[in-house]
Amino acid sequence: MNDTEDLHNAEDLLETPDRPAEEGPDTPRHPWTRYVALGDSFTEGIGDPDETRPGYHRGWADRVAEELAIGAATVAGAPKFSYANLAVRGKLIGQIRDEQIAPALQLRPDLITLCAGGNDVIRPGGDPDETARVLDTMVQILSTTGATIVLFNGPDVRETPVVGSIRGKVAIFNENVRTIAARHDALVADMWSLRELTRPEMWDEDRLHFSALGHHTIARMVLETMNVKHDLQPLEPRPVPQRTWRAARVDDAVWARHHLFPWVVRRLRGRSSGDGIHAKRPNFEPLFGGSMPPGGGTIDA
């Protein structure tokens, strides 16, 4: 082979683009097979009840797990995708640390989502810096598993009834979350920038939790944060019907009687909506073909 032929061959190698591997039915969409979700009512799925399973709430975490299960490897001998959800409604960040971190470590996950601190920040006198300090300790411990960790910041509550007045505290906590994520190489599911959450249809009737539409929208955002291909389609909420001033005040009174007053009474009595509630999926189970037991009984719903 002469020098001219060598030159042409070298040019061909330089100009030929790399061919991406073709995706087939057995090609996984992501590397994870053991997913554990930690947190409070947000991660338990409150606001998104499953009509086929009384007492069970689906939520964004179940929706994410379902997409991850579909996208896991299907080749013979490959590990089956499994999902555990240790979240319990009403839990403060210290309770999540004390009750959920150790069980999560025992499960040896390769993917962890953690949303904690919202119930602390929303309370009068809640300190977003102290809450973040506890969160940092939790993430440091969880990072010893080598798992991918996804954290959550809080949504922009400017237009949200009840909690709109704590927008500044949420913003401070969010900046702390970003600092913690950078320190421990974690991902941040950015709810603050998810502008769809400012629409009233995204919230449950209690005005504190997300609706089924809100959970679906958040699930899409989480999967995109993880760079996972998925089949969840954006859903367009129905327009809010126009109401008279009088009708709006009646709705406010009904909401206060059924949601606000019970919440205040529980705080005064030192009780929580999570008292007597157990994690809905305390152990790893497959999403499809396996049981998905409802959460435990409640003393104070």
N, C-alpha and C positions, 0 to 999 in steps of 0.2 A: 504494500500500500504506500503510495507516494504522499508527499506533504500536502498536496492539494486535496486529496481524498480525506486525509486526517482532519483538515480544516473544515471541510463540509460536514463531516460526521460530528465534530465538536459543535458547529452551529446548530445542527439538528437537535442535539441534546439540550442546548440552551433555549431553543425556541419552542420545544415541545412542552406544553403545560402539564403539570401533574394531574393525573386523572383521579378524582375522588372515588373512594370505594363505593360501589353500588349498594344501595340499601335493599335488603330483601325482607321477607316476612320474619326471619329469625334475627334481624339486626336490631339490637336494643336502641331505644331512643335516649337512654341515660344510663349511668353506671350504678344506680342505687338499687338495693334489694331489701334493706331493713330500715324502715322509716318509723321514727317515734316523734309524736307531737306532744309538746308540753305547754301548759298555760291555764287559762281560766275559761269563763263562759264563751269568749270569742272563739277559742280553739275547740271547745266542746261542741260548738255549733248552735248555741241558743239563738232563737229567732228563725231557725230553719228546721222545723219539725218534720220528721219522716212519717207520712201518713200510713205507710205500710208496717211500721213498727212503733206501737204506742210507747211513749216515753223516751223515744230515741230522737236525737237531733243530729242532722247530717252535717251541715256547715262546710266551710271552705276546705278544712283539712281532709275530710272524707272525699271531697271532690278532687282535690289534688292527688290523694292516694289512689283513687280510681284511675286517673289518667296515667300515673306512674306505673300502676299494675298493667295497664294495657300496653305501655311502652317498654316493659321489661323484656329481657331475652326470653325466647320461647324454645330455644334449642334443647334437645334432650340432655338431661344432666345439669342444666343451668339452674342456679338457685331460684326458687320461687319468690316473688315479691311478697313481703309481709309488712303489716302496718299495725302499730299500737298507738293509742291515744290516751294519755294519762291526764288530760286536762279536766278540771272540775270547776264549775261555775262558782263565782264569788270569792275565789282564792286571792289573797294578797301575795305579794312577791316573796315574802318570807315563808309563807306556807308552801308555795310552789317549790321553793328551794329545799325545804325540809321534807316534803312529802313526795316529790316527783324526781329529783335529781338521782337519788340512789337507785330507784327502780329502773330509770332510764339507762344508767350505766350498766346494770346487770343484763339488759337486753342486747348490749353490744351493737348499737345501731351504726349504720354508715350514713344516715341522713337524719338530722334533728331540726325541727322547727320549734322556736321558743318565742312566745309572746307573753310577757309578764310585766307588771307594773302599772297597768291601766287603772286597776281598782285602787291603787295607792295614790296615784296622781289626782284622780277625780275627787278624792276625799278632801274635806276642808283641812287645811294645814298640811296636806301632802307635800313632801319635799322631792321634786324631780331629781335633784342631785344625789340625795341619799338613796332614792330608789334605784338610780343608775349604778351607784356603788355596789349594791347588792347584785344587780344584774351582771355587772362585770365579773364578780366572783363566780357566779353561776356559769357564765360562758367559759371562764378559765377552766373550771372543773370539767365541763362537757367537752372541751377541746382536747382533753387527754384521750378521748376515744378515737381521734383521727377522723371523725365523721364530718361531713359538710354541715355547717350550722347556718340556719336562716333566722335572722332576727326581724322584728317588726317595729316600725315607728308608729306613732299615733296619727289618725286622720285629722285633717283640718276641720275643726269643729265650729268654725266661725258662724255657719248658718244652722247649726244644730241646736234645737231646743234643749234646755236643761244644762248641758255641759259647755255651751258656747262661751261662757264667762271664763273658762280655764284655758282658753286657747294659748295664752302666753306660757303657762306651765307645760302644756303639751309640746310647744315648740322647743323649750329648754330640754325637756326629756329626749326629744327627737335628736337634737344635736349630740347629746350624750350617747345615744344608741349608735350613731354613726362613728363616734370615736371608739366605742367598744368594739364595733364590728371591724374597724381598721386594725385595732390592736390584736385581734384574735383571728384575722383573716376570715371573717364571716360575711355572709351576704345580708343585705337589708331589703326586705320587702317594703317598698315605699308607699304606704297608704296616704301620706300627706299629699303626695303629688297625684294621687288617683282622684281626679276631679269629679268623676262620676259619683263619688261617695257624698258629695254635697247635695245630691238630689234627695228629696224626702222619701221617694219610693225605695231607696236603698236601706232604709231603717225600719226596724220592727215597730209595732204599735206602742211598745213601751218606751221608745225614743232613746234607748240606751244600747240596744243590740241591733245587729244588722238583720235585714230581711233575707229571704231566700235569694232574691235578686242581688242583694249586697254580697252575700257569701259567694255566689257564682262569679260575680265580677272580681272579687278579691282572689278567688282561686285562679282565674286566668292570669292575673297580675303576678301571683306567686310563681306559677309555672314559667312565665316569661322571664322573671327574675333569675330563675334557675336555668334559663336557656333550654327548656324542654319543649319539644314539639308536642302539640296537644290538639284535641278535637273540640274544645269548648268554644262555642261561638258567642260573640258579644250579644247581649240581650238588651233590647230597647225598652225602658220602663214606660208604662202607660202615663199619659199626662195626668197631673193631679187635678181632680175636678174643682171647679171654682166653688168657694164657700162664702157665705155671708159672715159678717163679723160675729153675729150671734151664734151661728153654727160652730164657728171656730172656738168660741168661748165654752160652748157646751162640750165639745171634744176635749178641751183642756181640763174641764172639771171631771169628766169621766176618766181621763188619763191619770189625774192626780189621785182619785179615789182608788183606782185599781193598781197603780204602779208606784207613784211617788210616795204616798203615805205608808204602804207596806215596807218600802225601802227604808224610810226614816225610822219606822218602828224597829226594824231589825237592827239598824245601827245603834239605836238607844239601848236595846237589849243585849248588844254584843253578839248578835247572831248573824248568820250568813245564809244566803240562798243555797250554798253548797253543803250546809250541815246535813249529814246523813246520805250524801250523794257519793257514789263511787265512780271511778274512771270507767268510761263506757267500753274501752278496749285495753285492759291492763296488760295484756300479753300479745305477742306477735300472732297474727292470724292472716291467712290469705284473704284478699278482697273478694275473690270470686270462687264459689264452691265451698267457702267456709262460713261459719256462723258469725253474725255480728250482733252480740247480745246487747240489750238495752242497758242503760245505766242503772245503778242501784236505787233503792227506794229513797224517798225524801221525807225528812222531818219538817222542814220549813221551805216550801217551794218558792 
